[in-house]
C-alpha cells in the first residue's frame, strides 16, 4: 500500500468514526485526527488544481 492509499484509508476511517458529520468531527476529533483529515483534503485540492492546469 503506497502513501496515498494509506492517507486515504486513514481519512476514510476518521470520517466514518464521526459519521460524516463535520460538527461532531470539529468538536470531538483529536488534534492528530484533524491534522490527518485537513492534510488529506489539502492534498486532494492541490491534485485537482494541478489536473485542471495540465500539470498532472
C-alpha positions, 0 to 999 in steps of 0.5 A: 500500500503506497502513501496515498492509499494509506492517507486515504484509508486513514481519512476514510476511517476518521470520517466514518468514526464521526459519521460524516458529520463535520460538527461532531468531527470539529468538536470531538476529533483529536488534534492528530485526527484533524491534522490527518483529515485537513492534510488529506483534503489539502492534498486532494485540492492541490491534485485537482488544481494541478489536473485542471492546469495540465500539470498532472 
